Amino acid sequence: MEGNAVITILIAVVLVAAGIIWRRTKGQRGEKQVAVLLSMLPKEYKVINDLLLQSGGYSTQIDHVVVSAYGVFVIETKYYKGWIYGGENSEFWTQNIYGHKYELRNPLRQNQGHVKAIQRLLGNDGTIPIHNIVAFSRQATLKVDRSLPVLYWGQIVRYIRRFKEPMIAEEEVGEIYRTLMNSNVTDKGARKLHISSVRQNQSRRNTAVAKGKCPLCGGNLVLRNGRYGRFYGCSNYPSCKYILK
């Protein structure tokens, strides 16, 4: 790659890293706000915030879980600005800020991974209803199908309370809650290791990008012309749709 192109990519990597730090800080604040909202649920709803599960050498961090007779609700909180577009089965969603478009991983699919981690832990054979919920702050304007469980933070409690039919016995509710709490990794060292692993994965992505390589498939990053200007995308498009933000 030419010198100017390398510099452009390096600048982009720095901006991406800065954006990640900004979103992480905002995200932590958002999780606290949602935790306060969930605390307003009646006592029959058992709330777990910041659940970290480990299985098979992998760790999964889940923002919020609500256990009740009406189902288990797994909640992923997001702090994004701009218009948010996306479909239930799309690999990526789109964030549009003043005409500039950026990709974000489909949060429903991301949270489905959290749902599966809980299913594995509980040995769920499908008899326990587990609901996937993604919640954004009001900084975002949601342009997604209204039938999807994609909400604003302030709508979460009302959404959960829409489920009126008891599906889980009271004794089982308590058992599910205890299983999740007993499996929650609270050791500070283990939690730091999880964060470090996430950061290492991001570092590997940034290193690949700095070398002009796609962090998803290893293809070359090439300069393209798009509707909103020039951008770097993967040479293996359309099989790989990575775009450097």
C-alpha positions as CSV (number, residue, x, y, z in Angstrom):
1,M,0.0,0.0,0.0
2,E,1.2,3.6,-0.7
3,G,2.5,5.7,2.2
4,N,-0.5,8.0,2.2
5,A,-2.9,5.1,2.3
6,V,-1.1,3.6,5.2
7,I,-1.3,6.9,7.1
8,T,-5.0,7.1,6.3
9,I,-5.6,3.7,7.7
10,L,-3.5,4.3,10.8
11,I,-5.5,7.5,11.5
12,A,-8.7,5.5,11.0
13,V,-7.5,2.8,13.5
14,V,-6.8,5.5,16.1
15,L,-10.3,7.0,15.6
16,V,-11.8,3.5,15.9
17,A,-9.9,2.9,19.2
18,A,-11.0,6.3,20.5
19,G,-14.6,5.5,19.6
20,I,-14.4,2.1,21.4
21,I,-13.2,3.8,24.6
22,W,-15.9,6.5,24.3
23,R,-18.7,3.8,23.8
24,R,-17.3,1.7,26.6
25,T,-17.6,4.6,29.1
26,K,-21.0,5.5,27.9
27,G,-22.0,1.9,27.8
28,Q,-21.1,1.4,31.5
29,R,-23.2,4.5,32.4
30,G,-26.0,3.1,30.4
31,E,-25.9,-0.3,32.1
32,K,-26.1,1.5,35.5
33,Q,-29.2,3.5,34.3
34,V,-30.9,0.3,33.1
35,A,-30.1,-1.4,36.3
36,V,-31.9,1.4,38.2
37,L,-34.9,1.0,35.9
38,L,-35.0,-2.8,36.4
39,S,-34.9,-2.3,40.2
40,M,-38.4,-0.9,39.9
41,L,-39.8,-4.2,38.9
42,P,-41.9,-6.0,41.6
43,K,-40.0,-8.3,43.9
44,E,-41.3,-11.4,42.0
45,Y,-38.8,-10.4,39.3
46,K,-35.3,-11.4,40.1
47,V,-32.7,-9.1,38.5
48,I,-29.0,-9.9,37.8
49,N,-26.8,-7.2,36.5
50,D,-23.3,-7.7,34.8
51,L,-23.4,-11.5,34.7
52,L,-20.1,-13.1,33.6
53,L,-20.3,-16.8,32.7
54,Q,-17.4,-19.1,31.8
55,S,-17.6,-22.3,29.8
56,G,-15.2,-24.3,27.8
57,G,-12.4,-21.7,28.2
58,Y,-14.7,-18.9,26.9
59,S,-16.3,-16.1,28.9
60,T,-19.6,-14.3,28.1
61,Q,-20.5,-11.0,29.7
62,I,-24.3,-10.3,29.9
63,D,-25.5,-6.8,30.8
64,H,-28.8,-7.8,32.5
65,V,-30.9,-10.9,33.2
66,V,-34.4,-10.9,34.6
67,V,-35.8,-14.2,35.9
68,S,-39.6,-14.4,36.5
69,A,-42.5,-16.8,36.2
70,Y,-43.2,-15.2,32.9
71,G,-39.8,-16.1,31.4
72,V,-36.1,-15.2,31.5
73,F,-35.3,-11.9,29.8
74,V,-31.7,-11.4,28.6
75,I,-31.0,-7.7,27.9
76,E,-28.2,-6.1,25.9
77,T,-27.9,-2.3,26.4
78,K,-26.5,-0.1,23.6
79,Y,-25.3,3.5,23.6
80,Y,-25.3,4.9,20.0
81,K,-26.3,8.1,18.4
82,G,-27.9,8.7,15.1
83,W,-30.4,6.6,13.1
84,I,-30.1,2.8,13.6
85,Y,-31.2,0.5,10.8
86,G,-31.2,-3.3,10.6
87,G,-33.0,-6.5,10.2
88,E,-33.4,-9.5,12.5
89,N,-31.1,-11.8,10.4
90,S,-28.7,-9.2,9.1
91,E,-25.0,-9.7,10.0
92,F,-24.5,-6.0,10.3
93,W,-26.8,-3.0,11.1
94,T,-26.2,0.6,10.0
95,Q,-25.7,3.7,12.1
96,N,-26.4,6.9,10.2
97,I,-25.1,10.1,11.7
98,Y,-25.7,13.2,9.6
99,G,-25.5,11.2,6.4
100,H,-22.4,9.3,7.4
101,K,-23.0,5.6,7.6
102,Y,-21.2,3.1,9.8
103,E,-21.6,-0.6,10.4
104,L,-22.2,-2.3,13.8
105,R,-22.7,-5.9,14.5
106,N,-26.3,-7.0,14.7
107,P,-27.0,-6.6,18.5
108,L,-29.8,-9.2,18.3
109,R,-27.4,-11.8,17.0
110,Q,-24.8,-10.7,19.5
111,N,-27.3,-11.1,22.4
112,Q,-28.5,-14.4,21.0
113,G,-25.1,-15.7,21.9
114,H,-25.8,-14.7,25.5
115,V,-29.1,-16.4,25.3
116,K,-27.4,-19.6,24.2
117,A,-24.8,-19.4,27.0
118,I,-27.7,-19.3,29.5
119,Q,-29.5,-22.2,27.7
120,R,-26.3,-24.3,28.0
121,L,-25.9,-23.5,31.6
122,L,-29.5,-24.3,32.5
123,G,-29.6,-27.4,30.2
124,N,-32.7,-25.8,28.6
125,D,-34.6,-28.2,26.4
126,G,-36.9,-25.4,25.2
127,T,-39.3,-25.6,28.2
128,I,-37.9,-22.4,29.7
129,P,-38.9,-19.3,27.6
130,I,-35.8,-17.1,27.2
131,H,-36.4,-13.7,25.6
132,N,-33.7,-11.7,23.7
133,I,-34.0,-7.9,24.2
134,V,-31.8,-5.1,22.9
135,A,-32.2,-1.7,24.4
136,F,-30.8,1.6,23.1
137,S,-30.6,5.0,24.7
138,R,-32.7,7.9,23.4
139,Q,-29.6,9.3,21.8
140,A,-30.5,6.9,19.0
141,T,-33.4,6.9,16.6
142,L,-34.5,3.4,16.0
143,K,-35.5,2.6,12.3
144,V,-36.0,-1.1,12.8
145,D,-39.0,-3.4,12.4
146,R,-41.3,-2.5,15.4
147,S,-42.1,-6.2,15.9
148,L,-38.5,-6.9,16.9
149,P,-37.6,-6.8,20.6
150,V,-35.5,-3.6,20.1
151,L,-36.4,-0.9,22.5
152,Y,-35.4,2.2,24.3
153,W,-34.1,1.9,27.8
154,G,-37.3,3.5,29.3
155,Q,-39.5,0.9,27.6
156,I,-37.8,-2.2,29.0
157,V,-39.9,-2.6,32.2
158,R,-43.2,-2.0,30.4
159,Y,-42.1,-4.6,27.7
160,I,-41.3,-7.2,30.3
161,R,-44.6,-6.7,32.1
162,R,-46.5,-7.3,28.9
163,F,-45.9,-11.0,29.5
164,K,-48.8,-12.1,31.8
165,E,-49.0,-15.8,31.5
166,P,-46.9,-17.8,34.1
167,M,-44.6,-20.2,32.3
168,I,-42.2,-21.2,35.1
169,A,-43.1,-22.5,38.5
170,E,-42.1,-20.4,41.5
171,E,-39.7,-23.0,42.8
172,E,-38.0,-23.2,39.4
173,V,-37.7,-19.4,39.2
174,G,-35.7,-19.6,42.4
175,E,-33.6,-22.4,41.1
176,I,-32.8,-20.6,37.9
177,Y,-31.8,-17.5,39.8
178,R,-29.6,-19.4,42.2
179,T,-27.9,-21.3,39.3
180,L,-27.1,-18.0,37.5
181,M,-25.9,-16.3,40.6
182,N,-23.7,-19.3,41.6
183,S,-22.2,-19.4,38.1
184,N,-21.5,-15.6,38.0
185,V,-17.8,-15.0,38.0
186,T,-17.1,-12.4,40.6
187,D,-13.3,-12.8,40.9
188,K,-11.7,-9.5,39.9
189,G,-8.8,-11.3,38.3
190,A,-11.0,-13.4,36.1
191,R,-13.1,-10.3,35.1
192,K,-9.9,-8.4,34.2
193,L,-8.8,-11.4,32.1
194,H,-12.2,-11.3,30.3
195,I,-11.8,-7.5,29.5
196,S,-8.2,-8.2,28.5
197,S,-9.3,-10.9,26.1
198,V,-11.8,-8.6,24.5
199,R,-9.2,-5.9,24.1
200,Q,-6.7,-8.3,22.7
201,N,-9.2,-9.4,20.1
202,Q,-9.7,-5.7,19.2
203,S,-5.9,-5.1,19.2
204,R,-5.5,-8.0,16.7
205,R,-8.2,-6.4,14.5
206,N,-6.4,-3.0,14.7
207,T,-3.1,-4.6,13.8
208,A,-4.5,-6.4,10.8
209,V,-6.1,-3.1,9.6
210,A,-2.8,-1.2,10.1
211,K,-1.2,-3.8,7.8
212,G,-3.9,-3.2,5.2
213,K,-5.6,-6.6,5.9
214,C,-9.2,-7.3,6.6
215,P,-9.5,-8.4,10.3
216,L,-12.4,-10.8,9.4
217,C,-11.0,-12.9,6.6
218,G,-7.4,-11.7,5.9
219,G,-8.2,-10.2,2.5
220,N,-6.6,-6.9,1.4
221,L,-8.2,-3.6,2.2
222,V,-8.9,-1.7,-1.0
223,L,-10.0,1.9,-1.6
224,R,-13.5,2.1,-3.1
225,N,-15.9,4.8,-4.1
226,G,-19.3,4.7,-2.4
227,R,-22.5,6.7,-2.3
228,Y,-21.1,8.7,0.6
229,G,-17.5,9.0,-0.6
230,R,-14.4,6.9,-0.6
231,F,-13.8,4.1,1.9
232,Y,-11.7,1.0,2.5
233,G,-13.4,-2.3,2.1
234,C,-12.4,-5.9,1.9
235,S,-11.1,-7.2,-1.5
236,N,-13.2,-10.4,-0.9
237,Y,-16.5,-8.5,-1.2
238,P,-19.3,-9.7,-1.4
239,S,-18.4,-12.8,0.5
240,C,-16.8,-10.5,3.1
241,K,-18.5,-7.2,3.7
242,Y,-16.0,-5.6,6.1
243,I,-15.7,-1.8,5.8
244,L,-13.2,0.3,7.7
245,K,-15.3,2.8,9.7
